[in-house]
Amino acid sequence: MFSKKMLWGSLIALVLLTGTSGVTLAEMPAHSSEQTSQFQRIEQPLGLKVGVAIAGLAFIGLELWWFLLYKSPES
């Protein structure tokens, strides 16, 4: 089974790898009258973005706890 030290090390490494990636996202062009795309950008409120991010992290944490740390009762 995983030790706590190994688990924390893996989680920290994952955060560092995903947080410091060199990938940059392309920006959408400014609003212009010559837009040819049928889709328009909809700006989301900051509170909604933060809430979705926190909920996602909570679900990831719950899954990690369930698969790595949860011990079923002995039958």
N, CA, C and O atoms as CSV, one atom per row, in Angstrom:
chain,resi,resn,atom,element,x,y,z
A,1,MET,N,N,0.846,-1.188,0.000
A,1,MET,CA,C,0.000,0.000,0.000
A,1,MET,C,C,0.881,1.238,0.000
A,1,MET,O,O,2.068,1.169,0.320
A,2,PHE,N,N,0.307,2.341,-0.352
A,2,PHE,CA,C,1.041,3.595,-0.422
A,2,PHE,C,C,1.281,4.163,0.976
A,2,PHE,O,O,0.402,4.103,1.836
A,3,SER,N,N,2.454,4.703,1.195
A,3,SER,CA,C,2.692,5.407,2.444
A,3,SER,C,C,2.243,6.851,2.272
A,3,SER,O,O,2.111,7.340,1.150
A,4,LYS,N,N,2.010,7.525,3.384
A,4,LYS,CA,C,1.557,8.915,3.318
A,4,LYS,C,C,2.611,9.792,2.656
A,4,LYS,O,O,2.284,10.707,1.900
A,5,LYS,N,N,3.881,9.505,2.946
A,5,LYS,CA,C,4.959,10.301,2.367
A,5,LYS,C,C,4.973,10.154,0.845
A,5,LYS,O,O,5.163,11.138,0.130
A,6,MET,N,N,4.775,8.951,0.353
A,6,MET,CA,C,4.762,8.708,-1.091
A,6,MET,C,C,3.540,9.364,-1.733
A,6,MET,O,O,3.642,9.931,-2.821
A,7,LEU,N,N,2.401,9.294,-1.073
A,7,LEU,CA,C,1.183,9.894,-1.586
A,7,LEU,C,C,1.333,11.407,-1.691
A,7,LEU,O,O,1.009,11.992,-2.724
A,8,TRP,N,N,1.820,12.041,-0.633
A,8,TRP,CA,C,2.001,13.494,-0.661
A,8,TRP,C,C,3.040,13.899,-1.702
A,8,TRP,O,O,2.871,14.911,-2.382
A,9,GLY,N,N,4.097,13.131,-1.831
A,9,GLY,CA,C,5.113,13.431,-2.834
A,9,GLY,C,C,4.551,13.343,-4.241
A,9,GLY,O,O,4.856,14.179,-5.092
A,10,SER,N,N,3.733,12.333,-4.484
A,10,SER,CA,C,3.118,12.181,-5.800
A,10,SER,C,C,2.153,13.322,-6.100
A,10,SER,O,O,2.130,13.843,-7.215
A,11,LEU,N,N,1.360,13.708,-5.110
A,11,LEU,CA,C,0.417,14.807,-5.310
A,11,LEU,C,C,1.141,16.121,-5.576
A,11,LEU,O,O,0.734,16.889,-6.448
A,12,ILE,N,N,2.206,16.383,-4.833
A,12,ILE,CA,C,2.975,17.613,-5.037
A,12,ILE,C,C,3.629,17.609,-6.413
A,12,ILE,O,O,3.643,18.632,-7.098
A,13,ALA,N,N,4.166,16.476,-6.817
A,13,ALA,CA,C,4.777,16.384,-8.147
A,13,ALA,C,C,3.741,16.615,-9.237
A,13,ALA,O,O,4.027,17.289,-10.226
A,14,LEU,N,N,2.557,16.072,-9.073
A,14,LEU,CA,C,1.493,16.258,-10.058
A,14,LEU,C,C,1.100,17.726,-10.156
A,14,LEU,O,O,0.904,18.247,-11.254
A,15,VAL,N,N,0.984,18.392,-9.017
A,15,VAL,CA,C,0.631,19.817,-9.016
A,15,VAL,C,C,1.719,20.634,-9.697
A,15,VAL,O,O,1.422,21.531,-10.486
A,16,LEU,N,N,2.973,20.331,-9.397
A,16,LEU,CA,C,4.069,21.074,-10.013
A,16,LEU,C,C,4.140,20.836,-11.512
A,16,LEU,O,O,4.412,21.764,-12.274
A,17,LEU,N,N,3.902,19.615,-11.941
A,17,LEU,CA,C,3.952,19.315,-13.371
A,17,LEU,C,C,2.824,19.992,-14.135
A,17,LEU,O,O,3.043,20.521,-15.224
A,18,THR,N,N,1.630,19.980,-13.579
A,18,THR,CA,C,0.502,20.575,-14.281
A,18,THR,C,C,0.487,22.088,-14.141
A,18,THR,O,O,-0.003,22.785,-15.031
A,19,GLY,N,N,1.009,22.601,-13.053
A,19,GLY,CA,C,0.976,24.042,-12.823
A,19,GLY,C,C,2.050,24.803,-13.560
A,19,GLY,O,O,1.906,26.008,-13.771
A,20,THR,N,N,3.125,24.143,-13.961
A,20,THR,CA,C,4.226,24.847,-14.597
A,20,THR,C,C,4.425,24.412,-16.045
A,20,THR,O,O,5.515,24.556,-16.599
A,21,SER,N,N,3.375,23.884,-16.649
A,21,SER,CA,C,3.531,23.448,-18.033
A,21,SER,C,C,3.740,24.657,-18.933
A,21,SER,O,O,3.257,25.748,-18.632
A,22,GLY,N,N,4.451,24.470,-20.022
A,22,GLY,CA,C,4.759,25.560,-20.927
A,22,GLY,C,C,3.700,25.785,-21.985
A,22,GLY,O,O,3.938,26.501,-22.957
A,23,VAL,N,N,2.540,25.187,-21.814
A,23,VAL,CA,C,1.489,25.323,-22.811
A,23,VAL,C,C,0.788,26.657,-22.605
A,23,VAL,O,O,0.381,26.986,-21.490
A,24,THR,N,N,0.648,27.413,-23.665
A,24,THR,CA,C,-0.084,28.673,-23.589
A,24,THR,C,C,-1.335,28.554,-24.431
A,24,THR,O,O,-1.320,27.969,-25.514
A,25,LEU,N,N,-2.391,29.101,-23.933
A,25,LEU,CA,C,-3.660,29.036,-24.650
A,25,LEU,C,C,-3.755,30.194,-25.625
A,25,LEU,O,O,-3.343,31.313,-25.319
A,26,ALA,N,N,-4.290,29.923,-26.775
A,26,ALA,CA,C,-4.477,30.977,-27.762
A,26,ALA,C,C,-5.628,31.870,-27.323
A,26,ALA,O,O,-6.660,31.391,-26.855
A,27,GLU,N,N,-5.438,33.158,-27.479
A,27,GLU,CA,C,-6.491,34.093,-27.111
A,27,GLU,C,C,-7.471,34.249,-28.263
A,27,GLU,O,O,-7.105,34.165,-29.436
A,28,MET,N,N,-8.711,34.475,-27.899
A,28,MET,CA,C,-9.714,34.720,-28.924
A,28,MET,C,C,-9.526,36.143,-29.437
A,28,MET,O,O,-9.127,37.026,-28.679
A,29,PRO,N,N,-9.803,36.368,-30.684
A,29,PRO,CA,C,-9.669,37.720,-31.214
A,29,PRO,C,C,-10.664,38.666,-30.552
A,29,PRO,O,O,-11.719,38.250,-30.073
A,30,ALA,N,N,-10.309,39.925,-30.536
A,30,ALA,CA,C,-11.203,40.932,-29.956
A,30,ALA,C,C,-12.496,40.998,-30.762
A,30,ALA,O,O,-12.545,40.603,-31.927
A,31,HIS,N,N,-13.531,41.504,-30.117
A,31,HIS,CA,C,-14.817,41.609,-30.808
A,31,HIS,C,C,-14.659,42.538,-32.012
A,31,HIS,O,O,-14.269,43.698,-31.879
A,32,SER,N,N,-14.964,42.013,-33.152
A,32,SER,CA,C,-14.874,42.831,-34.356
A,32,SER,C,C,-16.087,42.552,-35.225
A,32,SER,O,O,-16.797,41.564,-35.036
A,33,SER,N,N,-16.303,43.423,-36.160
A,33,SER,CA,C,-17.462,43.261,-37.033
A,33,SER,C,C,-17.223,42.179,-38.079
A,33,SER,O,O,-18.158,41.756,-38.759
A,34,GLU,N,N,-15.971,41.726,-38.215
A,34,GLU,CA,C,-15.634,40.737,-39.231
A,34,GLU,C,C,-15.549,39.318,-38.666
A,34,GLU,O,O,-14.854,38.474,-39.231
A,35,GLN,N,N,-16.238,39.047,-37.571
A,35,GLN,CA,C,-16.195,37.702,-36.998
A,35,GLN,C,C,-16.880,36.726,-37.945
A,35,GLN,O,O,-18.012,36.942,-38.378
A,36,THR,N,N,-16.165,35.642,-38.259
A,36,THR,CA,C,-16.739,34.628,-39.134
A,36,THR,C,C,-17.213,33.420,-38.352
A,36,THR,O,O,-17.883,32.549,-38.908
A,37,SER,N,N,-16.882,33.351,-37.083
A,37,SER,CA,C,-17.258,32.200,-36.277
A,37,SER,C,C,-18.722,32.303,-35.868
A,37,SER,O,O,-19.241,33.398,-35.652
A,38,GLN,N,N,-19.373,31.171,-35.764
A,38,GLN,CA,C,-20.765,31.175,-35.334
A,38,GLN,C,C,-20.887,31.182,-33.812
A,38,GLN,O,O,-21.984,31.345,-33.277
A,39,PHE,N,N,-19.762,31.006,-33.114
A,39,PHE,CA,C,-19.775,30.982,-31.657
A,39,PHE,C,C,-19.262,32.306,-31.107
A,39,PHE,O,O,-18.363,32.925,-31.676
A,40,GLN,N,N,-19.843,32.724,-30.002
A,40,GLN,CA,C,-19.394,33.944,-29.344
A,40,GLN,C,C,-18.959,33.603,-27.938
A,40,GLN,O,O,-19.507,32.704,-27.300
A,41,ARG,N,N,-17.976,34.327,-27.467
A,41,ARG,CA,C,-17.454,34.099,-26.125
A,41,ARG,C,C,-18.442,34.630,-25.098
A,41,ARG,O,O,-18.951,35.743,-25.232
A,42,ILE,N,N,-18.710,33.834,-24.077
A,42,ILE,CA,C,-19.577,34.243,-22.976
A,42,ILE,C,C,-18.701,34.317,-21.737
A,42,ILE,O,O,-18.128,33.313,-21.315
A,43,GLU,N,N,-18.599,35.485,-21.164
A,43,GLU,CA,C,-17.768,35.673,-19.976
A,43,GLU,C,C,-18.514,35.133,-18.755
A,43,GLU,O,O,-19.668,35.485,-18.513
A,44,GLN,N,N,-17.842,34.281,-17.997
A,44,GLN,CA,C,-18.445,33.693,-16.807
A,44,GLN,C,C,-18.032,34.490,-15.570
A,44,GLN,O,O,-16.909,34.992,-15.518
A,45,PRO,N,N,-18.907,34.618,-14.578
A,45,PRO,CA,C,-18.548,35.335,-13.352
A,45,PRO,C,C,-17.418,34.610,-12.609
A,45,PRO,O,O,-17.327,33.382,-12.643
A,46,LEU,N,N,-16.574,35.377,-11.946
A,46,LEU,CA,C,-15.434,34.814,-11.232
A,46,LEU,C,C,-15.889,33.833,-10.148
A,46,LEU,O,O,-15.258,32.795,-9.948
A,47,GLY,N,N,-16.973,34.157,-9.455
A,47,GLY,CA,C,-17.478,33.267,-8.412
A,47,GLY,C,C,-17.842,31.892,-8.943
A,47,GLY,O,O,-17.604,30.880,-8.283
A,48,LEU,N,N,-18.416,31.858,-10.129
A,48,LEU,CA,C,-18.780,30.583,-10.752
A,48,LEU,C,C,-17.533,29.786,-11.107
A,48,LEU,O,O,-17.482,28.576,-10.887
A,49,LYS,N,N,-16.525,30.462,-11.657
A,49,LYS,CA,C,-15.271,29.789,-12.013
A,49,LYS,C,C,-14.614,29.190,-10.772
A,49,LYS,O,O,-14.157,28.047,-10.790
A,50,VAL,N,N,-14.571,29.971,-9.699
A,50,VAL,CA,C,-13.958,29.487,-8.456
A,50,VAL,C,C,-14.757,28.330,-7.884
A,50,VAL,O,O,-14.177,27.349,-7.420
A,51,GLY,N,N,-16.080,28.432,-7.910
A,51,GLY,CA,C,-16.928,27.363,-7.385
A,51,GLY,C,C,-16.753,26.058,-8.139
A,51,GLY,O,O,-16.684,24.987,-7.535
A,52,VAL,N,N,-16.682,26.147,-9.458
A,52,VAL,CA,C,-16.494,24.942,-10.271
A,52,VAL,C,C,-15.118,24.337,-10.001
A,52,VAL,O,O,-14.985,23.116,-9.911
A,53,ALA,N,N,-14.096,25.184,-9.872
A,53,ALA,CA,C,-12.751,24.680,-9.599
A,53,ALA,C,C,-12.693,23.991,-8.234
A,53,ALA,O,O,-12.089,22.926,-8.106
A,54,ILE,N,N,-13.313,24.586,-7.219
A,54,ILE,CA,C,-13.313,23.989,-5.873
A,54,ILE,C,C,-14.086,22.671,-5.872
A,54,ILE,O,O,-13.651,21.699,-5.254
A,55,ALA,N,N,-15.226,22.632,-6.558
A,55,ALA,CA,C,-16.003,21.389,-6.629
A,55,ALA,C,C,-15.209,20.293,-7.334
A,55,ALA,O,O,-15.232,19.138,-6.907
A,56,GLY,N,N,-14.512,20.644,-8.403
A,56,GLY,CA,C,-13.692,19.659,-9.109
A,56,GLY,C,C,-12.578,19.114,-8.238
A,56,GLY,O,O,-12.333,17.908,-8.217
A,57,LEU,N,N,-11.896,20.004,-7.515
A,57,LEU,CA,C,-10.835,19.550,-6.612
A,57,LEU,C,C,-11.391,18.688,-5.480
A,57,LEU,O,O,-10.747,17.732,-5.048
A,58,ALA,N,N,-12.587,19.027,-5.003
A,58,ALA,CA,C,-13.217,18.219,-3.952
A,58,ALA,C,C,-13.528,16.810,-4.466
A,58,ALA,O,O,-13.303,15.828,-3.759
A,59,PHE,N,N,-14.039,16.712,-5.682
A,59,PHE,CA,C,-14.326,15.394,-6.251
A,59,PHE,C,C,-13.048,14.595,-6.486
A,59,PHE,O,O,-13.026,13.385,-6.258
A,60,ILE,N,N,-11.996,15.251,-6.936
A,60,ILE,CA,C,-10.719,14.555,-7.121
A,60,ILE,C,C,-10.202,14.045,-5.786
A,60,ILE,O,O,-9.742,12.907,-5.691
A,61,GLY,N,N,-10.275,14.879,-4.752
A,61,GLY,CA,C,-9.852,14.462,-3.417
A,61,GLY,C,C,-10.678,13.294,-2.899
A,61,GLY,O,O,-10.140,12.367,-2.293
A,62,LEU,N,N,-11.982,13.337,-3.137
A,62,LEU,CA,C,-12.860,12.247,-2.699
A,62,LEU,C,C,-12.505,10.945,-3.416
A,62,LEU,O,O,-12.492,9.879,-2.801
A,63,GLU,N,N,-12.219,11.033,-4.706
A,63,GLU,CA,C,-11.837,9.828,-5.444
A,63,GLU,C,C,-10.509,9.272,-4.953
A,63,GLU,O,O,-10.366,8.059,-4.804
A,64,LEU,N,N,-9.540,10.137,-4.702
A,64,LEU,CA,C,-8.257,9.676,-4.172
A,64,LEU,C,C,-8.444,9.006,-2.817
A,64,LEU,O,O,-7.868,7.950,-2.554
A,65,TRP,N,N,-9.254,9.627,-1.954
A,65,TRP,CA,C,-9.503,9.028,-0.644
A,65,TRP,C,C,-10.176,7.667,-0.811
A,65,TRP,O,O,-9.789,6.700,-0.156
A,66,TRP,N,N,-11.170,7.587,-1.675
A,66,TRP,CA,C,-11.924,6.343,-1.847
A,66,TRP,C,C,-11.042,5.202,-2.352
A,66,TRP,O,O,-11.110,4.089,-1.831
A,67,PHE,N,N,-10.219,5.471,-3.359
A,67,PHE,CA,C,-9.443,4.400,-3.971
A,67,PHE,C,C,-8.140,4.094,-3.241
A,67,PHE,O,O,-7.647,2.968,-3.322
A,68,LEU,N,N,-7.570,5.062,-2.533
A,68,LEU,CA,C,-6.272,4.841,-1.904
A,68,LEU,C,C,-6.342,4.660,-0.389
A,68,LEU,O,O,-5.548,3.907,0.175
A,69,LEU,N,N,-7.258,5.322,0.265
A,69,LEU,CA,C,-7.231,5.345,1.734
A,69,LEU,C,C,-8.396,4.643,2.408
A,69,LEU,O,O,-8.304,4.287,3.583
A,70,TYR,N,N,-9.491,4.437,1.686
A,70,TYR,CA,C,-10.677,3.835,2.304
A,70,TYR,C,C,-10.429,2.360,2.565
A,70,TYR,O,O,-9.999,1.621,1.679
A,71,LYS,N,N,-10.704,1.944,3.788
A,71,LYS,CA,C,-10.543,0.533,4.152
A,71,LYS,C,C,-11.934,-0.039,4.434
A,71,LYS,O,O,-12.664,0.451,5.295
A,72,SER,N,N,-12.275,-1.077,3.693
A,72,SER,CA,C,-13.587,-1.684,3.896
A,72,SER,C,C,-13.607,-2.444,5.224
A,72,SER,O,O,-12.586,-2.977,5.658
A,73,PRO,N,N,-14.783,-2.488,5.866
A,73,PRO,CA,C,-14.892,-3.232,7.119
A,73,PRO,C,C,-14.619,-4.722,6.909
A,73,PRO,O,O,-15.036,-5.309,5.911
A,74,GLU,N,N,-13.929,-5.305,7.843
A,74,GLU,CA,C,-13.621,-6.733,7.772
A,74,GLU,C,C,-14.894,-7.531,7.949
A,74,GLU,O,O,-15.657,-7.264,8.878
A,75,SER,N,N,-15.147,-8.496,7.095
A,75,SER,CA,C,-16.371,-9.317,7.167
A,75,SER,C,C,-16.137,-10.544,8.019
A,75,SER,O,O,-17.047,-11.354,8.198
